[in-house]
Amino acid sequence: MSYLELTNIHKSYQIGKQKFDVLKGINLQFELGEFVAIVGESGGGKTTLVNIISGLDHDFAGTVRIAGQLLDYHHEKQLDQYRREVIGYISQSYNLIAHLTVLENVMLALDMTKLSHGERLRRAHELLAQVGLTAQIRKYPQQLSGGQKQRVAIARALAGDPQILIADEPTGALDADNTAEVMAMLQKIAQDGRLVICVTHSQRVAHAASRIAELNDGHIQPQSNANGQQQASPVSAGAAADAGSPKQAQPIVRQQLPARPLPWHVSVMMAFKHMRHTWTWNTLIVIGTAIGLFAVMLFNGLGTGIKGYINHEMNALVDPQSIMVMHQADNAKDQEEQAAAVYDPAVAGGIAARMPVFTGPQLTALRDLKHVTTIEPGISATNATIAINQQKFAAPELTTWTSDESTRNLKVGHVPGNNQIVLDKSSIAQKWSATKWRQLVGQPVSVSYQTFNLQGKPVTISRTLTVAGIVDSSSEVGINALNYQTMQSMRAAAKVSTQPTFVTARITSRMQNQAVVNEINHLTIDGKRPFAATSISATLDSFNTYVNIATAVLAAIAGISLVVSALMIIVTMFMSVSARMKEIGILRSLGERRRDIRRLFTSEALMIGLISATIATGLSYVAARGLNHMLAKLTGGYALVQIQFSNIVVVFILAIVIAWLAAILPARRAARANPIKALLSE
């Protein structure tokens, strides 16, 4: 049984509507230890034949057997393994990777073996010593002569200890002396028990072989040995006759090196070396991406600082030491009625007579709490009607203005004095006039609402008040507020209770805020817990939400530059794929898988992203310190830009995702490249 057997191989090309047959029923057999020269006219199919033998071309008819085992050319994983373990390839154009040194080119094939790193390195040095290149191992291919490049190619082809060595015009670009050296090496390789198949136009090279197979018009002609003696010829054109060959000496039995797919870290290192080789355009991409990431990080840091600054300012303006205390509903029914009263006047009137108020003992109990310094009473009512120039507007909530209210919510005007009112912007003022609502300030309005007196009789409380200002409230129902004394006066005139319905308690320190809130909520009077306390935390949460939205918008605007950066990476990676097409073909011919090619380009893109994120982080810290120093006088020394660890994590994740997405299409194109066409590219 022959080691390599080709049976009835047919290959054709379709150009337009015409079909051209290149190989017409080729039958060939090869043995280990042979040195077979394949000769023939240019365009006769010699390279096509060795491409089939090497597992690069799978679009043909016929069968190929290795050591009696049928090679499945439709099983890509098997072909990759076959090229990795069985085939060594040498070409006329050397096929060396330009950005790798002589040693690294040889190590590339050894990286697909299971040898340790030290063993791989030792074998690479031994192979380069055998081809006489010990002094050249640190040089790059462009620094070598043609003969030296070909010897590097031979050393790399032998690195994985293949059984078959294919040499496609190995001496085509060499002078006579280098040709003699290369042919001597090939003969020695065959003598070591390998099968050497050499495609050549040179009769000198052909006569160095132990057998010559001539390919003419798609058929194998009667074969001859190196002395020109005709051998038993294989039957061509579809017959299955054996290709007779001289009896070979028993080949040397060698222990083949255990092979493996290319490890991921080797792909990453190759990507790094190429990125270093093309540092000029990669630097521009890194800078562009870093600027976009820097802007995102800076805006996020600015948002964090602004939130902190707002909280700082709110605490200064709204008095974080203030706690709002309301009456707790006695039961679920009362709670539902009080909630419904905001929207239903009938319900409001029905419960008004029993609306809970703060009694003297209750106010004393609140005043006597630890950490409470003072209390300020207030009164609220529901479902009021505000009439402006014959137009009536519903005011779901009417309350008194307390001293801890923020004047920042006032859009125009001032806090209400006696017989004055502050109207809500959205629910009253803008409904009156969407454009002239500011003109309400100083105008008289009629305020009225219905309630029940202590005897349970319906009472309408009304008074004409002057608009002191317009407030933009964060409340869903809107807030319309008047002076506490004015509210008491209105209720007293209608003979309705003037006792407060809510209380603002001030504490000694904002650090005690939550503790006092909990204490008020758990305060027991006459066996009941009558109070429900809240602080300004909800208000601060609302402001923080607005800042978060603004930060997200700014970050999104900055993110536009990241889209541009992603497009730059995509374009650059496509350019890189085109420029490295020959390298892709070399790697596939060595046995690298499609996934290895994808990983190669994806790794390079991810490195660009990681380096960009690192630079962006450094720039952000520098910019943050500079801005905080410049704004220190305006903010009272408060750091307005605060770069947090979470911002850094987000930027790195963003950089990785953008780089990965940008690399998907170029990497897929590289992985799907035809190895044969890739090897022919320049």
N, C-alpha and C positions, 0 to 999 in steps of 0.2 A: 504493500500500500504506500503510495506517494505521500509525502508530508503535506504538499500543497497541490491541489488538483482543481483545474478549471474545466468545466464541462459545458459545451454548447453555448458559449457566451455570445450574445447578440447585443449590440448597442447602436442606437440611431439617434440623430438629432432632428428636431423639427424646426425649420426656419421658414416662417411664413406658412404657406400651404405645402411646402415641399419637405419631403422626408429624406434624410441622407443617412445611409447605413455606413457605420464606421467599423464595427466588428461583426463578422458574419460567421457565427458558429465556431468560435475559438475553443480548441481543446488543448490544454497544456498540463504537464505534470512536472513538479519540481521536488527535489530531495534536499534535505539538509546537507550542507557541505558543498553544494554546487555554487558556481559563479556563472550565472546565465546572462548573456548579453542579448537584449532585444533591439534589433536594428530595423530600419525601414525608412521610407521617404517621410519628409515633413508632412504633417497632417494625416498620416496613415493610421493613427490610432494607438501609437505606442504609449503616450502619456495617459490616454484614456484607459488602456489596459492596466497599467500599474496603479491608476487611481482606483480601479475596481479591486485590485489585489490588496491595496492598502486600506480599503474600507471607507474611502472618501466618497466614492460614487456608488450609489445604491439603485440608480434608475437604469436597470438593464435586465435582460432575460438570461437565464442559465443558472448554474450552481457553482459555488465555491466551497471546497472542503479543506479543512485544516486538520491534519492528523486523523483523517477519517470522519471528523465531525462537520456536519453541514453548518455553514455560517449563515445566519438569518440576517439578511440585509435590511429587513423591515423592522428589526429590533434595535433601536438606536443605542440602548444601554449596552447591548452585546457588542455593537460595533465600537463604541468608546473603549470598552474593556479590551477588545481585540487590538486596537491601535496602541493602547497603553502597554499591553503585555507582550504582543507578538511582533509589532511593526516598528522598525526604525526607518526614518525617511531623510534622504539627502537630496537636495535639488541644485540645479545650476546656479540659482540666485542666492544660495546659501541659507536663506530664510532665518536669519538671526534677528533677534529683537533689539532694536537700536538703543533703547534706554537701559538695557541690562549689560553688565560687563561680560567678558568671556566666561569667567567662572559662574556667574549667575545664569547665563544661557545654558550651560551644561547642568547646573543644579536644578533648573526648571524641570528637566525630565526625571531627575533623581527624586524630586519632591513627590513624585507619584509612585514611589516605592515605600515599603515599610521599614526601610533602614533608618537607624537613628540619625540624628543630625550630624554627629561626628563621623559615622560611617559614610553618609552621603558626601560629606565634604572630602573625606579621604579618597573615595572612589573618583570624585570629580578631579582631584589633583592627579591621581594616577592616570586617568584617561588623557588629561591634557599633557601629561609628561610623555605618554606614549605617542602622541601626535606632535611632540616637540614644541609645546607652547607654554611651558612652565613659566617663562619670563613675561608672558603676555596676559596673565590671568586677570589683572586689574584694568586692562584696557577695554575700550568700547569697540564694537564692530567697525565703526568708521575709521578707527585708528589702525586697522590691520590691512594687510595686502590680500589679494584675491585668494592666493594659496593658503594663507593663514585662516581666512574666513571659512574655507572649505574644510580645513582640518578641525576647526571648532564645530562645524556642522556634523562631521563624522564622530567626534567625541560625544556630542549630544545624542546622536542617533544610537550610539552604543551604550549610553548611560543606563538605560533601563534594561540592558541585557536582552535585546529582542532576538527572536528566532529568525526573523526575516529582515534583511536590510535592503531597502529599495533606494536606488540611486538614479535620479532622473537627470541625465546629462551632467554628471558630476564634474566633468573636466571641460565643459563647454566654454568657460570663461578663464581657463588657466593656460599658462605657457607650457612648453614641453617639459621642463624640469618639474614643475608642480604637478603636471599630469602624471608623470612617472611615479612621483611620490604617492599620489592619491591611489593610483592603480595598485601599487604595491600594498598599500593599506587594505584595499578591498580584497585582494587575493589572500592576505593574511587572515582577514575576517572570515572568509569562506573556509579556509583551512582550520579555523577554530571551531568549525561545526555549524556555522550559520548559513542560511540560504541568502545569497547575494543576487539580486535582480537589478541589472543595470541597463537603462535606456540610453542609447548613444547613437550618434552619427559617425563617430570616429572608428575607422577600421583598426587603428592601433589599440583602442580601448577594447573593441570587440574581440580581437585576437588574444587579449589577455584573459578572456573568459574561458571557462571549461566547456561551455556550450553556447552556440549562437542560434537564436530563434529570429527569423526574418519575418516581419509583418508586411504583407503586400496586398493592397486592395481588400483589406479586411480579413485576410486569411493568413494562417501561419504556413510558410513555405517549408520544404524539407530542411530539417535542421542539420547543422554540422558542428563538429568539435573545433577546438582551437587550431587544429592542424588543417582544417578545411575538409576533413573527411565527413561524408554525408552520414547522418544517423537515421535510424528508422523514424519516419515522420509520422506525426499524429494525423489522423484523418480529420480534415477540416470540413467546413460548411455543414455543420450539424451532425456529423457522424460522431460516434462515441469511441473511436479507436484510441488506444493509448499513444501518448507521445513518447516514443522510444527514446531512451537516453542511455548513455554509457553507464556501466556499473560503477557506482561511486564507492570510494573508500569509506569504511565505517566512520561516521562523524564522531567528533569528540563529544562525550556526554557532559553537559554543563548543568549546574544547578541554577535554575532561573530565579531571578530576584523576585520576591513577593511584591505584587503591585497593589495600588490602592487609588481611589479617586483623589484629586488634588485637595489637600486640606484647606479649610476656609482662611486660615491665617496667612497662607502663602498668597492667596488671591488678594488679601488686604495689603500685604507687603508690596506686591506687584503694583497695586493701585497707587500706593504711596510713592513708589519709585517713579511711576509715570507722571504723577502730579508734580513731583519735584523736578522732573525733566521738562515739563511744560509750565514752569512756575509763572511765566509772564502773564499768560491769559488767565490762569487760575487765580493769580493775585487780584486781577481786576474783578473777577466774579466774587471772590471772597470779600473784597472791599464793598462791592455793591450790596451783597447779601447782609454783610455786617451792619451797614448803614440802616437798612430796613429793620433788622432785629434790634438795633440800638434805639431806634425811634419807638418801637413797640415797648421795649423795656423801660425807656425813659418816661413814656406816657403812663405806663402802669405804676411806676414809682411815683410819678407826679400825682396820680389819682389817689394812691395810698397816703401821700403826704397831705393832699388837700382834704381828704376825709378826716385825717387826724387834726388838721388845722381848723376845719369847720367844727369838729367836736370841741376843740379847744375854745374857739370863739363862741360857740353856742353855750358852752358851760359858763362863759364869762357874761354873756348877754341875757340868757334866759334864766339864769340862776339855777345851777344844778342842785342847789340845796333846797329847792322847792318840791313839795309833794302834794299832788291833788288828791283830796279825800272826798268820796261820795258815799251816799248811803247804800248799803247792801240790801238787795231785795230779800224779803223774808222767805219767799219760797219761789219755786219755778213759775207759778202762775203770776205772781207780782212782777217777776222779771220779764215775762213775756208781755204783760200789759204795758210796762214802762217802755219796752222796745217798740211796741206797736204805737204808743202814743206819739212817737216822733212823726209818724206818717198818717195817723188817723185822728182828726180833731175830736170825734165823738168819744173815742177811747181816752184821749187826753183830758177832756172835760170830766169824764167819769171818774178818773183817778186823781184829779187835781185836789179834791177835798182831802184825800188821805195821802197826798204827796209827802214823803218823809222829810222832816226838817231837822236841823241840828238844834238840840235843846241846850240850855245853859250847862247842865252837868256833862253833856257830851263834849261841848267845847272845852270845858275844864279838864276833862279826861285826856283830850288830845294835847292841851297845853302843858299838862303835867308829865307827858311822856319824856323819857330820857332822850337827850339829843335834840328835842324840839325847843326852839327858842321863841317863836311867835306863830300865831295863826291869823289868817285873813279870811273873813267870811265872804261868800258870794251867793248869788241867786240866779237860777236859770229857769226858763219857761219854754214850752214847746208850742209849735203850730201858731206862730204869730202871723199877723198880716201887716205888710208895710205898703202904704199908699203914697205914690209919688205922682203928682199932677193927674189925678183921676185914674192912674194905673195902679193896680193892686198886685202885689207879689207875695208869695208864700215864703215865710221864713221858718223852716222847721225847728230852728234852735235860736233862742234869744237868751243871752247871758250877760253877766257883768264882766267888765274889764278888770283884771287883777294886775297888781304891780309887777308880776313876774312875766307878763306877756311880752313877746318880742316885738319891738317896734319895727323890725326889719320886714315884717309881714304887711306893714302899712305901705300901700302903693302911693297914696296921696293923703294929705291931711295930717291929723295928729290924734292922740288918744282922746277919748271922750271926756268932756267935763260935765258939769251939771246941765241937765236937759239937752244932752248931745248923744249922738249915736254913731257908731262905726258900722258901715254896711259891708256885706260880703261881696266881693268883686264878681264872682261867677254866677251866683244864684240870684243876685239882686241888681247890682250896678250894670253889668253888661247886658242883662236882659232888658233893662230900661233903655240903654243905648250902647250898641257894640263899639261905637267910635267916640261918643261924647260922654262916656261914663265918669270921666274925671270931673266934669262940670257939676256933678252932684254935690261936691263939697261946698258947704255953706247954705245949701237949700233946705227948706223945711220938709219933713216927711211925717206922715201920721202912722204911729205904731199902735197896734191893738192886738190883744189876744184874749181868749176866753178861759175862765177857770171857775172854780166853785169856792165860795167862802166857807168859813168854818161851820156854818149851818147847813152846808150842802146845797145852797142856792146858786144858780148860775150868775156869774158876774163877768162883765166885759171891762177889761182894763185898757185904757187908751190915753194917748198923749201925743201932742205934736212936738217933735224933737228936731234939732238941727244936725245935719250930717257933718260930723267932725273929720271923717276920713273914710277911705276905702281899704279894706284889708283883703289880702289874698290868702285865704285859709287853706290848710291841707285837709280839713275835715270834709268828708263826703257830702254832708248835708249843708255845709257852710255855717259860718259863725257871724252873727250880728250882735254887737256888744254895746252896752251903755254903762254909764257911771253907776256904781253901787248905790250911792245915795239917791240917784234919780229912780232906780228900780224900786227902792224902799218907799220913796215918796209916792210913786204910781200905785203901788200895792196898798199903801196906807190909805190913800184917798178912796180906794174901792173897798176898804174894810176887809182886806185879805192879809193873811199872815205875812209878816215881814222878816220872819226868821230865815236864816241862810239855808240853802239846799246843797251847798258844797263848801268846802274849806280848803284853803291853801296853807299847808304847814311848812315852816322853814326850820331846817336842822342846822346843827353846829358845823358839820363837815359833809361834803359830798361822798366821802368815803363811807359814811354811815347811811347812805341813801337807801340801799336795798334792805339793810337791817331794819331801818325805821319803817319802810313800806311793809315788811313782813310783820313787824310788831303791831302796826295799826290794823292790818288785815286780821290779826289774831286777837285783837283787843276784845275782851268780853265785858259787857255791861248788862246787868240784869239777866245774866244767863244767855245772852245772845252776842253774836259778832255783827255789829251793825254797820261796820265801815268797809269800804273797798278803796284802796289807795293805789295810785299810779305815779310814775315819775316821768321825766322828759326823755327816757330811753326810746320810746316809740317815735318821738319827734326826730331824734338823732338818727334812728334807723331810716326814716323817710329821706332825710338829707343824704345819708350814705347811699341810699338807692339811686338818688339822682346823680351823685358823683360817680357811682359805678357805671351808670348809663353813659355819662359824659366820657368817662375813661374808655369805655368800650368803643364809643364812636371815634375818639381820637386814635385809639389803637388800630381800629379798622382802617382809618384813613392812612395811618402809617403802614398798615399791612398791604396797601396798594403797591408800595415799593417792593414788598416781598413777592408779589405776583410777577413784577418785572424781573426780580432776581430769579424766580423759578423759570421764567421764560429764557433768561440768560443761561441758566444751567442746562435747560433742555437743548438750546441751540448749540452750546459748547459741547455737550455730550454727544449730540448727533455729529458734530464736526469731528469729535474725537473718534467716534465709531468709524467714520469714513477714513480718517487719517490712519487708523490702526487696523484697517481691514486685513492687511497682510498678516499682522500679528495675530488676529483672530484665527485666520486660516492655519498659521503655525501651531497655535495652541490646540486647535481641534485635531490637527494631524498628529500631535503628540499624545492625544487621548483625553484631552479635557472635555468635560461634558458641557451641555448647553447651560446648565445651572452655574457652572464655574465661570462661564463667560458673562452671564448676567451678574454674578456676584462681583466680578472684576470691575464692571462699570458702576454698579450700585455702590460699591465700597468707595470708589473715588468721589462720587457725588456726596455720600454721607460724610466723608472727610471734609469736603468743602463746607458742608453745613455745620459740622462741629467746630471747625476752625473759625468760621464766621461768628458762631454763637460765643466763642471764647473772646474774640476781639470785641464783639458788641458788649459783652459783660464788662470788660475793662474800660471801654469808652463810657459806658453808662455810669460807672463809679466815678470816673474823672469828672464827667459832666455834672453829676449830682453834687459833688463837693463844690464845684465851681458855682453852680446856680444857687446852692444854699448859702454860700459865702456872699454872693452878690445881693441876695434877697433878705439877708439876715436883719438888716435895719427895718425893712418893711414888715417882716413877720415877727419882729421881736425876738429874733434868734431861733425861731421854730424852723426845723428842717422841712422844707416844703417838698423836696424830692427824697423819697425813702425807697431805696432799692432793697427789696426783701428776698430771702432765699426762694420763696415761691415764684417770684418774678423770674429769677434765673432759671429755675426748673422749667417754667412755661416756655421761655425763649429757646432753651435747648431742645425741648420736645418739638416746638414749632420748626426749628431749623432742621431737625432730623426728618420730620414729616414732609416738609417742603422739598428737601433734597431727595428723599426717597421717591416721592411722587414725580419729581422732575426727571428721575433716572429710569422710570419704568419703561417708557416707550423706547428711548435709545438702547437700553439694555436688552429689551426684547428683540430689537432689530439686530443687534450684535449677535445674540444667541441664535437667531434664525438664519444668519448668513450662511450661504452655501460655501463650505470649506474650500472647494475647488476654485470657485470664482474669487474667493478671498485670497487664496495663495497667488493668484495671477495679478492681483491689484498691486499698485505701486504707491 
